[in-house]
Amino acid sequence: MPVAEIALAVVGLGVEQLVQWRFGPMGVMALVLLGIGLRARSSTYTSLGAVVLVLLMVQS
């Protein structure tokens, strides 16, 4: 079980670094909103994070 958690944390950090490299601080903020929304089961935060990520992807 701890190996799976460590692997998941490494993948999460890798995705965060990729988003920060590609989209900057707004990309990280969108990931934070998306994560908060998923953990709190809040459709508002989840939708807001997803919309910001999509806007950043379309802009690039």
PDB file of N, CA, C, O and CB in Angstrom:
ATOM      1  N   MET A   1       0.810  -1.207   0.000  1.00  0.00           N
ATOM      2  CA  MET A   1       0.000   0.000   0.000  1.00  0.00           C
ATOM      3  C   MET A   1       0.852   1.269   0.000  1.00  0.00           C
ATOM      4  O   MET A   1       0.554   2.183  -0.768  1.00  0.00           O
ATOM      5  CB  MET A   1      -0.921  -0.001   1.198  1.00  0.00           C
ATOM      6  N   PRO A   2       1.903   1.368   0.828  1.00  0.00           N
ATOM      7  CA  PRO A   2       2.721   2.594   0.814  1.00  0.00           C
ATOM      8  C   PRO A   2       3.405   2.831  -0.529  1.00  0.00           C
ATOM      9  O   PRO A   2       3.617   3.982  -0.912  1.00  0.00           O
ATOM     10  CB  PRO A   2       3.773   2.528   1.907  1.00  0.00           C
ATOM     11  N   VAL A   3       3.753   1.771  -1.246  1.00  0.00           N
ATOM     12  CA  VAL A   3       4.404   1.933  -2.548  1.00  0.00           C
ATOM     13  C   VAL A   3       3.444   2.593  -3.529  1.00  0.00           C
ATOM     14  O   VAL A   3       3.850   3.452  -4.313  1.00  0.00           O
ATOM     15  CB  VAL A   3       4.884   0.567  -3.098  1.00  0.00           C
ATOM     16  N   ALA A   4       2.186   2.202  -3.492  1.00  0.00           N
ATOM     17  CA  ALA A   4       1.188   2.799  -4.380  1.00  0.00           C
ATOM     18  C   ALA A   4       0.984   4.274  -4.053  1.00  0.00           C
ATOM     19  O   ALA A   4       0.831   5.095  -4.958  1.00  0.00           O
ATOM     20  CB  ALA A   4      -0.144   2.044  -4.275  1.00  0.00           C
ATOM     21  N   GLU A   5       0.980   4.612  -2.773  1.00  0.00           N
ATOM     22  CA  GLU A   5       0.812   6.012  -2.370  1.00  0.00           C
ATOM     23  C   GLU A   5       2.000   6.856  -2.796  1.00  0.00           C
ATOM     24  O   GLU A   5       1.833   7.993  -3.237  1.00  0.00           O
ATOM     25  CB  GLU A   5       0.621   6.112  -0.859  1.00  0.00           C
ATOM     26  N   ILE A   6       3.199   6.301  -2.666  1.00  0.00           N
ATOM     27  CA  ILE A   6       4.401   7.026  -3.094  1.00  0.00           C
ATOM     28  C   ILE A   6       4.393   7.218  -4.606  1.00  0.00           C
ATOM     29  O   ILE A   6       4.723   8.298  -5.098  1.00  0.00           O
ATOM     30  CB  ILE A   6       5.679   6.272  -2.657  1.00  0.00           C
ATOM     31  N   ALA A   7       4.021   6.185  -5.339  1.00  0.00           N
ATOM     32  CA  ALA A   7       3.960   6.290  -6.797  1.00  0.00           C
ATOM     33  C   ALA A   7       2.921   7.325  -7.225  1.00  0.00           C
ATOM     34  O   ALA A   7       3.158   8.104  -8.148  1.00  0.00           O
ATOM     35  CB  ALA A   7       3.635   4.923  -7.422  1.00  0.00           C
ATOM     36  N   LEU A   8       1.784   7.332  -6.560  1.00  0.00           N
ATOM     37  CA  LEU A   8       0.742   8.302  -6.874  1.00  0.00           C
ATOM     38  C   LEU A   8       1.207   9.722  -6.572  1.00  0.00           C
ATOM     39  O   LEU A   8       0.900  10.645  -7.326  1.00  0.00           O
ATOM     40  CB  LEU A   8      -0.531   7.986  -6.091  1.00  0.00           C
ATOM     41  N   ALA A   9       1.941   9.907  -5.482  1.00  0.00           N
ATOM     42  CA  ALA A   9       2.462  11.232  -5.135  1.00  0.00           C
ATOM     43  C   ALA A   9       3.485  11.695  -6.171  1.00  0.00           C
ATOM     44  O   ALA A   9       3.504  12.869  -6.541  1.00  0.00           O
ATOM     45  CB  ALA A   9       3.098  11.212  -3.730  1.00  0.00           C
ATOM     46  N   VAL A  10       4.330  10.785  -6.638  1.00  0.00           N
ATOM     47  CA  VAL A  10       5.327  11.129  -7.661  1.00  0.00           C
ATOM     48  C   VAL A  10       4.644  11.523  -8.960  1.00  0.00           C
ATOM     49  O   VAL A  10       5.043  12.499  -9.595  1.00  0.00           O
ATOM     50  CB  VAL A  10       6.288   9.948  -7.906  1.00  0.00           C
ATOM     51  N   VAL A  11       3.627  10.785  -9.361  1.00  0.00           N
ATOM     52  CA  VAL A  11       2.884  11.121 -10.576  1.00  0.00           C
ATOM     53  C   VAL A  11       2.189  12.468 -10.416  1.00  0.00           C
ATOM     54  O   VAL A  11       2.186  13.280 -11.342  1.00  0.00           O
ATOM     55  CB  VAL A  11       1.853  10.023 -10.905  1.00  0.00           C
ATOM     56  N   GLY A  12       1.604  12.709  -9.253  1.00  0.00           N
ATOM     57  CA  GLY A  12       0.936  13.991  -8.994  1.00  0.00           C
ATOM     58  C   GLY A  12       1.897  15.161  -9.074  1.00  0.00           C
ATOM     59  O   GLY A  12       1.573  16.198  -9.652  1.00  0.00           O
ATOM     60  N   LEU A  13       3.081  14.999  -8.496  1.00  0.00           N
ATOM     61  CA  LEU A  13       4.076  16.062  -8.567  1.00  0.00           C
ATOM     62  C   LEU A  13       4.562  16.273  -9.996  1.00  0.00           C
ATOM     63  O   LEU A  13       4.812  17.405 -10.412  1.00  0.00           O
ATOM     64  CB  LEU A  13       5.255  15.744  -7.657  1.00  0.00           C
ATOM     65  N   GLY A  14       4.692  15.198 -10.734  1.00  0.00           N
ATOM     66  CA  GLY A  14       5.098  15.312 -12.136  1.00  0.00           C
ATOM     67  C   GLY A  14       4.073  16.067 -12.965  1.00  0.00           C
ATOM     68  O   GLY A  14       4.433  16.912 -13.785  1.00  0.00           O
ATOM     69  N   VAL A  15       2.810  15.769 -12.755  1.00  0.00           N
ATOM     70  CA  VAL A  15       1.742  16.470 -13.479  1.00  0.00           C
ATOM     71  C   VAL A  15       1.728  17.941 -13.085  1.00  0.00           C
ATOM     72  O   VAL A  15       1.555  18.814 -13.935  1.00  0.00           O
ATOM     73  CB  VAL A  15       0.362  15.822 -13.192  1.00  0.00           C
ATOM     74  N   GLU A  16       1.909  18.214 -11.805  1.00  0.00           N
ATOM     75  CA  GLU A  16       1.928  19.610 -11.349  1.00  0.00           C
ATOM     76  C   GLU A  16       3.081  20.386 -11.985  1.00  0.00           C
ATOM     77  O   GLU A  16       2.899  21.529 -12.406  1.00  0.00           O
ATOM     78  CB  GLU A  16       2.039  19.670  -9.817  1.00  0.00           C
ATOM     79  N   GLN A  17       4.254  19.781 -12.056  1.00  0.00           N
ATOM     80  CA  GLN A  17       5.402  20.442 -12.670  1.00  0.00           C
ATOM     81  C   GLN A  17       5.179  20.666 -14.165  1.00  0.00           C
ATOM     82  O   GLN A  17       5.555  21.707 -14.703  1.00  0.00           O
ATOM     83  CB  GLN A  17       6.670  19.617 -12.446  1.00  0.00           C
ATOM     84  N   LEU A  18       4.570  19.690 -14.831  1.00  0.00           N
ATOM     85  CA  LEU A  18       4.278  19.829 -16.264  1.00  0.00           C
ATOM     86  C   LEU A  18       3.297  20.961 -16.513  1.00  0.00           C
ATOM     87  O   LEU A  18       3.487  21.761 -17.430  1.00  0.00           O
ATOM     88  CB  LEU A  18       3.717  18.519 -16.830  1.00  0.00           C
ATOM     89  N   VAL A  19       2.247  21.034 -15.701  1.00  0.00           N
ATOM     90  CA  VAL A  19       1.259  22.100 -15.859  1.00  0.00           C
ATOM     91  C   VAL A  19       1.887  23.455 -15.565  1.00  0.00           C
ATOM     92  O   VAL A  19       1.629  24.428 -16.272  1.00  0.00           O
ATOM     93  CB  VAL A  19       0.051  21.860 -14.939  1.00  0.00           C
ATOM     94  N   GLN A  20       2.716  23.520 -14.514  1.00  0.00           N
ATOM     95  CA  GLN A  20       3.354  24.792 -14.179  1.00  0.00           C
ATOM     96  C   GLN A  20       4.307  25.228 -15.290  1.00  0.00           C
ATOM     97  O   GLN A  20       4.387  26.415 -15.605  1.00  0.00           O
ATOM     98  CB  GLN A  20       4.109  24.681 -12.843  1.00  0.00           C
ATOM     99  N   TRP A  21       5.021  24.292 -15.878  1.00  0.00           N
ATOM    100  CA  TRP A  21       5.936  24.621 -16.969  1.00  0.00           C
ATOM    101  C   TRP A  21       5.172  25.098 -18.196  1.00  0.00           C
ATOM    102  O   TRP A  21       5.596  26.033 -18.875  1.00  0.00           O
ATOM    103  CB  TRP A  21       6.800  23.410 -17.327  1.00  0.00           C
ATOM    104  N   ARG A  22       4.051  24.456 -18.474  1.00  0.00           N
ATOM    105  CA  ARG A  22       3.295  24.752 -19.696  1.00  0.00           C
ATOM    106  C   ARG A  22       2.381  25.973 -19.543  1.00  0.00           C
ATOM    107  O   ARG A  22       2.307  26.804 -20.448  1.00  0.00           O
ATOM    108  CB  ARG A  22       2.464  23.544 -20.091  1.00  0.00           C
ATOM    109  N   PHE A  23       1.687  26.086 -18.407  1.00  0.00           N
ATOM    110  CA  PHE A  23       0.649  27.108 -18.249  1.00  0.00           C
ATOM    111  C   PHE A  23       0.934  28.135 -17.159  1.00  0.00           C
ATOM    112  O   PHE A  23       0.171  29.087 -16.996  1.00  0.00           O
ATOM    113  CB  PHE A  23      -0.651  26.447 -17.958  1.00  0.00           C
ATOM    114  N   GLY A  24       2.007  27.959 -16.420  1.00  0.00           N
ATOM    115  CA  GLY A  24       2.388  28.944 -15.414  1.00  0.00           C
ATOM    116  C   GLY A  24       1.550  28.855 -14.151  1.00  0.00           C
ATOM    117  O   GLY A  24       0.918  27.834 -13.883  1.00  0.00           O
ATOM    118  N   PRO A  25       1.550  29.917 -13.389  1.00  0.00           N
ATOM    119  CA  PRO A  25       0.844  29.926 -12.100  1.00  0.00           C
ATOM    120  C   PRO A  25      -0.669  29.724 -12.238  1.00  0.00           C
ATOM    121  O   PRO A  25      -1.291  29.135 -11.353  1.00  0.00           O
ATOM    122  CB  PRO A  25       1.109  31.234 -11.386  1.00  0.00           C
ATOM    123  N   MET A  26      -1.261  30.198 -13.321  1.00  0.00           N
ATOM    124  CA  MET A  26      -2.710  30.005 -13.496  1.00  0.00           C
ATOM    125  C   MET A  26      -3.049  28.527 -13.684  1.00  0.00           C
ATOM    126  O   MET A  26      -4.115  28.078 -13.263  1.00  0.00           O
ATOM    127  CB  MET A  26      -3.221  30.818 -14.705  1.00  0.00           C
ATOM    128  N   GLY A  27      -2.166  27.782 -14.302  1.00  0.00           N
ATOM    129  CA  GLY A  27      -2.383  26.350 -14.446  1.00  0.00           C
ATOM    130  C   GLY A  27      -2.358  25.637 -13.106  1.00  0.00           C
ATOM    131  O   GLY A  27      -3.162  24.739 -12.852  1.00  0.00           O
ATOM    132  N   VAL A  28      -1.430  26.042 -12.252  1.00  0.00           N
ATOM    133  CA  VAL A  28      -1.358  25.453 -10.912  1.00  0.00           C
ATOM    134  C   VAL A  28      -2.602  25.822 -10.114  1.00  0.00           C
ATOM    135  O   VAL A  28      -3.157  24.988  -9.399  1.00  0.00           O
ATOM    136  CB  VAL A  28      -0.081  25.923 -10.171  1.00  0.00           C
ATOM    137  N   MET A  29      -3.041  27.081 -10.237  1.00  0.00           N
ATOM    138  CA  MET A  29      -4.252  27.513  -9.535  1.00  0.00           C
ATOM    139  C   MET A  29      -5.466  26.706 -10.016  1.00  0.00           C
ATOM    140  O   MET A  29      -6.324  26.335  -9.215  1.00  0.00           O
ATOM    141  CB  MET A  29      -4.492  29.032  -9.751  1.00  0.00           C
ATOM    142  N   ALA A  30      -5.533  26.439 -11.306  1.00  0.00           N
ATOM    143  CA  ALA A  30      -6.644  25.645 -11.835  1.00  0.00           C
ATOM    144  C   ALA A  30      -6.595  24.225 -11.280  1.00  0.00           C
ATOM    145  O   ALA A  30      -7.636  23.665 -10.936  1.00  0.00           O
ATOM    146  CB  ALA A  30      -6.607  25.617 -13.378  1.00  0.00           C
ATOM    147  N   LEU A  31      -5.400  23.632 -11.188  1.00  0.00           N
ATOM    148  CA  LEU A  31      -5.278  22.295 -10.607  1.00  0.00           C
ATOM    149  C   LEU A  31      -5.676  22.282  -9.138  1.00  0.00           C
ATOM    150  O   LEU A  31      -6.304  21.334  -8.668  1.00  0.00           O
ATOM    151  CB  LEU A  31      -3.854  21.781 -10.761  1.00  0.00           C
ATOM    152  N   VAL A  32      -5.309  23.336  -8.413  1.00  0.00           N
ATOM    153  CA  VAL A  32      -5.689  23.426  -6.997  1.00  0.00           C
ATOM    154  C   VAL A  32      -7.205  23.507  -6.863  1.00  0.00           C
ATOM    155  O   VAL A  32      -7.796  22.818  -6.031  1.00  0.00           O
ATOM    156  CB  VAL A  32      -5.024  24.654  -6.326  1.00  0.00           C
ATOM    157  N   LEU A  33      -7.834  24.347  -7.680  1.00  0.00           N
ATOM    158  CA  LEU A  33      -9.302  24.446  -7.643  1.00  0.00           C
ATOM    159  C   LEU A  33      -9.954  23.116  -7.998  1.00  0.00           C
ATOM    160  O   LEU A  33     -10.930  22.707  -7.370  1.00  0.00           O
ATOM    161  CB  LEU A  33      -9.791  25.538  -8.605  1.00  0.00           C
ATOM    162  N   LEU A  34      -9.414  22.453  -8.997  1.00  0.00           N
ATOM    163  CA  LEU A  34      -9.958  21.162  -9.410  1.00  0.00           C
ATOM    164  C   LEU A  34      -9.804  20.138  -8.289  1.00  0.00           C
ATOM    165  O   LEU A  34     -10.737  19.384  -8.011  1.00  0.00           O
ATOM    166  CB  LEU A  34      -9.261  20.664 -10.691  1.00  0.00           C
ATOM    167  N   GLY A  35      -8.649  20.103  -7.647  1.00  0.00           N
ATOM    168  CA  GLY A  35      -8.429  19.164  -6.545  1.00  0.00           C
ATOM    169  C   GLY A  35      -9.313  19.445  -5.350  1.00  0.00           C
ATOM    170  O   GLY A  35      -9.861  18.520  -4.751  1.00  0.00           O
ATOM    171  N   ILE A  36      -9.458  20.716  -4.996  1.00  0.00           N
ATOM    172  CA  ILE A  36     -10.332  21.079  -3.876  1.00  0.00           C
ATOM    173  C   ILE A  36     -11.772  20.693  -4.187  1.00  0.00           C
ATOM    174  O   ILE A  36     -12.481  20.165  -3.331  1.00  0.00           O
ATOM    175  CB  ILE A  36     -10.236  22.593  -3.574  1.00  0.00           C
ATOM    176  N   GLY A  37     -12.194  20.957  -5.402  1.00  0.00           N
ATOM    177  CA  GLY A  37     -13.553  20.617  -5.791  1.00  0.00           C
ATOM    178  C   GLY A  37     -13.823  19.122  -5.747  1.00  0.00           C
ATOM    179  O   GLY A  37     -14.893  18.688  -5.321  1.00  0.00           O
ATOM    180  N   LEU A  38     -12.845  18.334  -6.191  1.00  0.00           N
ATOM    181  CA  LEU A  38     -13.032  16.886  -6.172  1.00  0.00           C
ATOM    182  C   LEU A  38     -13.044  16.337  -4.749  1.00  0.00           C
ATOM    183  O   LEU A  38     -13.845  15.459  -4.429  1.00  0.00           O
ATOM    184  CB  LEU A  38     -11.936  16.205  -6.981  1.00  0.00           C
ATOM    185  N   ARG A  39     -12.163  16.849  -3.898  1.00  0.00           N
ATOM    186  CA  ARG A  39     -12.115  16.359  -2.512  1.00  0.00           C
ATOM    187  C   ARG A  39     -13.341  16.780  -1.720  1.00  0.00           C
ATOM    188  O   ARG A  39     -13.859  16.006  -0.915  1.00  0.00           O
ATOM    189  CB  ARG A  39     -10.859  16.865  -1.814  1.00  0.00           C
ATOM    190  N   ALA A  40     -13.814  18.013  -1.945  1.00  0.00           N
ATOM    191  CA  ALA A  40     -14.962  18.514  -1.195  1.00  0.00           C
ATOM    192  C   ALA A  40     -16.287  18.170  -1.872  1.00  0.00           C
ATOM    193  O   ALA A  40     -17.358  18.487  -1.353  1.00  0.00           O
ATOM    194  CB  ALA A  40     -14.849  20.017  -1.021  1.00  0.00           C
ATOM    195  N   ARG A  41     -16.207  17.523  -3.025  1.00  0.00           N
ATOM    196  CA  ARG A  41     -17.396  17.189  -3.820  1.00  0.00           C
ATOM    197  C   ARG A  41     -18.216  18.445  -4.127  1.00  0.00           C
ATOM    198  O   ARG A  41     -19.446  18.451  -4.059  1.00  0.00           O
ATOM    199  CB  ARG A  41     -18.269  16.153  -3.075  1.00  0.00           C
ATOM    200  N   SER A  42     -17.486  19.497  -4.465  1.00  0.00           N
ATOM    201  CA  SER A  42     -18.112  20.772  -4.796  1.00  0.00           C
ATOM    202  C   SER A  42     -18.063  20.965  -6.308  1.00  0.00           C
ATOM    203  O   SER A  42     -16.991  21.106  -6.896  1.00  0.00           O
ATOM    204  CB  SER A  42     -17.409  21.953  -4.059  1.00  0.00           C
ATOM    205  N   SER A  43     -19.222  20.969  -6.912  1.00  0.00           N
ATOM    206  CA  SER A  43     -19.259  21.115  -8.371  1.00  0.00           C
ATOM    207  C   SER A  43     -18.822  22.511  -8.806  1.00  0.00           C
ATOM    208  O   SER A  43     -18.350  22.681  -9.931  1.00  0.00           O
ATOM    209  CB  SER A  43     -20.667  20.823  -8.896  1.00  0.00           C
ATOM    210  N   THR A  44     -18.966  23.500  -7.952  1.00  0.00           N
ATOM    211  CA  THR A  44     -18.560  24.863  -8.301  1.00  0.00           C
ATOM    212  C   THR A  44     -17.049  24.950  -8.489  1.00  0.00           C
ATOM    213  O   THR A  44     -16.577  25.455  -9.507  1.00  0.00           O
ATOM    214  CB  THR A  44     -19.013  25.854  -7.217  1.00  0.00           C
ATOM    215  N   TYR A  45     -16.291  24.458  -7.510  1.00  0.00           N
ATOM    216  CA  TYR A  45     -14.837  24.513  -7.602  1.00  0.00           C
ATOM    217  C   TYR A  45     -14.312  23.602  -8.715  1.00  0.00           C
ATOM    218  O   TYR A  45     -13.382  23.964  -9.436  1.00  0.00           O
ATOM    219  CB  TYR A  45     -14.209  24.123  -6.263  1.00  0.00           C
ATOM    220  N   THR A  46     -14.911  22.430  -8.846  1.00  0.00           N
ATOM    221  CA  THR A  46     -14.488  21.508  -9.895  1.00  0.00           C
ATOM    222  C   THR A  46     -14.714  22.127 -11.269  1.00  0.00           C
ATOM    223  O   THR A  46     -13.836  22.067 -12.130  1.00  0.00           O
ATOM    224  CB  THR A  46     -15.243  20.174  -9.779  1.00  0.00           C
ATOM    225  N   SER A  47     -15.863  22.710 -11.475  1.00  0.00           N
ATOM    226  CA  SER A  47     -16.174  23.330 -12.762  1.00  0.00           C
ATOM    227  C   SER A  47     -15.275  24.524 -13.037  1.00  0.00           C
ATOM    228  O   SER A  47     -14.803  24.705 -14.159  1.00  0.00           O
ATOM    229  CB  SER A  47     -17.632  23.760 -12.803  1.00  0.00           C
ATOM    230  N   LEU A  48     -15.038  25.333 -12.021  1.00  0.00           N
ATOM    231  CA  LEU A  48     -14.179  26.497 -12.184  1.00  0.00           C
ATOM    232  C   LEU A  48     -12.756  26.081 -12.553  1.00  0.00           C
ATOM    233  O   LEU A  48     -12.161  26.665 -13.458  1.00  0.00           O
ATOM    234  CB  LEU A  48     -14.171  27.334 -10.905  1.00  0.00           C
ATOM    235  N   GLY A  49     -12.211  25.095 -11.875  1.00  0.00           N
ATOM    236  CA  GLY A  49     -10.876  24.601 -12.198  1.00  0.00           C
ATOM    237  C   GLY A  49     -10.799  24.021 -13.594  1.00  0.00           C
ATOM    238  O   GLY A  49      -9.828  24.257 -14.314  1.00  0.00           O
ATOM    239  N   ALA A  50     -11.818  23.258 -13.986  1.00  0.00           N
ATOM    240  CA  ALA A  50     -11.837  22.672 -15.319  1.00  0.00           C
ATOM    241  C   ALA A  50     -11.945  23.738 -16.403  1.00  0.00           C
ATOM    242  O   ALA A  50     -11.284  23.647 -17.437  1.00  0.00           O
ATOM    243  CB  ALA A  50     -12.986  21.689 -15.441  1.00  0.00           C
ATOM    244  N   VAL A  51     -12.776  24.743 -16.168  1.00  0.00           N
ATOM    245  CA  VAL A  51     -12.944  25.816 -17.161  1.00  0.00           C
ATOM    246  C   VAL A  51     -11.639  26.598 -17.323  1.00  0.00           C
ATOM    247  O   VAL A  51     -11.254  26.931 -18.444  1.00  0.00           O
ATOM    248  CB  VAL A  51     -14.096  26.774 -16.745  1.00  0.00           C
ATOM    249  N   VAL A  52     -10.963  26.891 -16.225  1.00  0.00           N
ATOM    250  CA  VAL A  52      -9.696  27.625 -16.316  1.00  0.00           C
ATOM    251  C   VAL A  52      -8.666  26.806 -17.086  1.00  0.00           C
ATOM    252  O   VAL A  52      -7.949  27.349 -17.927  1.00  0.00           O
ATOM    253  CB  VAL A  52      -9.161  27.970 -14.906  1.00  0.00           C
ATOM    254  N   LEU A  53      -8.585  25.497 -16.807  1.00  0.00           N
ATOM    255  CA  LEU A  53      -7.647  24.647 -17.546  1.00  0.00           C
ATOM    256  C   LEU A  53      -7.974  24.611 -19.037  1.00  0.00           C
ATOM    257  O   LEU A  53      -7.072  24.688 -19.871  1.00  0.00           O
ATOM    258  CB  LEU A  53      -7.661  23.228 -16.979  1.00  0.00           C
ATOM    259  N   VAL A  54      -9.235  24.497 -19.370  1.00  0.00           N
ATOM    260  CA  VAL A  54      -9.631  24.475 -20.781  1.00  0.00           C
ATOM    261  C   VAL A  54      -9.301  25.798 -21.455  1.00  0.00           C
ATOM    262  O   VAL A  54      -8.809  25.820 -22.583  1.00  0.00           O
ATOM    263  CB  VAL A  54     -11.130  24.173 -20.918  1.00  0.00           C
ATOM    264  N   LEU A  55      -9.569  26.892 -20.770  1.00  0.00           N
ATOM    265  CA  LEU A  55      -9.230  28.214 -21.354  1.00  0.00           C
ATOM    266  C   LEU A  55      -7.738  28.352 -21.565  1.00  0.00           C
ATOM    267  O   LEU A  55      -7.315  28.911 -22.576  1.00  0.00           O
ATOM    268  CB  LEU A  55      -9.728  29.355 -20.451  1.00  0.00           C
ATOM    269  N   LEU A  56      -6.930  27.862 -20.645  1.00  0.00           N
ATOM    270  CA  LEU A  56      -5.483  27.928 -20.816  1.00  0.00           C
ATOM    271  C   LEU A  56      -5.021  27.057 -21.980  1.00  0.00           C
ATOM    272  O   LEU A  56      -4.106  27.433 -22.713  1.00  0.00           O
ATOM    273  CB  LEU A  56      -4.779  27.500 -19.532  1.00  0.00           C
ATOM    274  N   MET A  57      -5.651  25.894 -22.153  1.00  0.00           N
ATOM    275  CA  MET A  57      -5.282  25.001 -23.247  1.00  0.00           C
ATOM    276  C   MET A  57      -5.670  25.573 -24.592  1.00  0.00           C
ATOM    277  O   MET A  57      -4.927  25.439 -25.565  1.00  0.00           O
ATOM    278  CB  MET A  57      -5.928  23.648 -23.062  1.00  0.00           C
ATOM    279  N   VAL A  58      -6.823  26.207 -24.657  1.00  0.00           N
ATOM    280  CA  VAL A  58      -7.295  26.791 -25.914  1.00  0.00           C
ATOM    281  C   VAL A  58      -6.453  27.994 -26.299  1.00  0.00           C
ATOM    282  O   VAL A  58      -6.206  28.231 -27.481  1.00  0.00           O
ATOM    283  CB  VAL A  58      -8.768  27.194 -25.802  1.00  0.00           C
ATOM    284  N   GLN A  59      -6.013  28.751 -25.307  1.00  0.00           N
ATOM    285  CA  GLN A  59      -5.229  29.952 -25.543  1.00  0.00           C
ATOM    286  C   GLN A  59      -3.863  29.626 -26.126  1.00  0.00           C
ATOM    287  O   GLN A  59      -3.352  30.377 -26.955  1.00  0.00           O
ATOM    288  CB  GLN A  59      -5.069  30.732 -24.258  1.00  0.00           C
ATOM    289  N   SER A  60      -3.264  28.515 -25.704  1.00  0.00           N
ATOM    290  CA  SER A  60      -1.898  28.191 -26.139  1.00  0.00           C
ATOM    291  C   SER A  60      -1.834  27.665 -27.534  1.00  0.00           C
ATOM    292  O   SER A  60      -0.750  27.353 -28.027  1.00  0.00           O
ATOM    293  CB  SER A  60      -1.287  27.197 -25.225  1.00  0.00           C
TER     294      SER A  60
END
